[in-house]
Amino acid sequence: MPVLRIVGYDTGKGKKDLAALLADRLGLEDAEARKMFEAINDGRGISLTFEDEETAAGLGQELDEAGAKVRIEP
């Protein structure tokens, strides 16, 4: 199963945008999404496992456009 790793964040982008994207696409509460964003922003990163590569790639592209630094591993 593909793993999407969010390893960093372009600090010039809006925190609210990335946190809102995480909340929307992953079905998270706002507090959970903010905790994920803080982990990313602090350099700890997060890993998300998906059932299929298409879903991982689609979210990875959206996150990249929002300023996240992502890697997808098969």
NORDA-V276070 format. One record per residue. SS is DSSP state (A for helix, B for strand, O for the rest). PSI is psi in radians with two decimals (NA if undefined). OMEGA is omega in whole degrees, 0 to 359 (* if undefined). Layout:
BEGIN
ss = (SS & SS)
psi = (PSI & PSI)
omega = (OMEGA & OMEGA)
END
This chain:
BEGIN
ss = (O & O & B & B & B & B & B & B & B & O & O & O & O & O & A & A & A & A & A & A & A & A & A & A & A & A & O & O & O & A & A & A & A & A & A & A & A & A & A & A & A & O & O & O & O & B & B & B & B & O & O & O & A & A & A & A & A & A & A & A & A & A & A & A & A & O & O & B & B & B & B & B & B & O)
psi = (2.38 & 2.54 & 2.22 & 2.07 & 2.18 & 1.90 & -0.10 & -3.10 & 2.34 & 1.87 & -0.19 & -0.17 & 2.98 & 2.20 & -0.74 & -0.68 & -0.82 & -0.75 & -0.72 & -0.68 & -0.79 & -0.78 & -0.81 & -0.90 & -0.48 & -0.04 & 0.64 & 2.70 & 2.73 & -0.73 & -0.70 & -0.75 & -0.69 & -0.68 & -0.72 & -0.77 & -0.76 & -0.68 & -0.76 & -0.83 & -0.55 & -0.02 & 0.09 & -0.50 & 2.97 & 2.75 & 2.34 & 2.27 & 2.35 & 2.77 & -0.58 & 2.71 & -0.56 & -0.76 & -0.80 & -0.77 & -0.71 & -0.81 & -0.68 & -0.72 & -0.77 & -0.76 & -0.70 & -0.77 & -0.45 & -0.05 & -0.02 & 2.63 & 2.01 & 2.70 & 2.47 & 2.21 & 2.34 & NA)
omega = (182 & 178 & 176 & 179 & 175 & 191 & 181 & 184 & 176 & 188 & 178 & 181 & 183 & 178 & 183 & 182 & 182 & 178 & 179 & 178 & 177 & 180 & 183 & 186 & 181 & 180 & 183 & 169 & 181 & 181 & 178 & 180 & 178 & 178 & 177 & 180 & 180 & 177 & 179 & 183 & 179 & 178 & 179 & 179 & 177 & 177 & 179 & 180 & 182 & 179 & 183 & 183 & 180 & 179 & 179 & 181 & 179 & 179 & 178 & 179 & 179 & 180 & 178 & 179 & 179 & 176 & 179 & 174 & 188 & 172 & 175 & 180 & 182 & *)
END
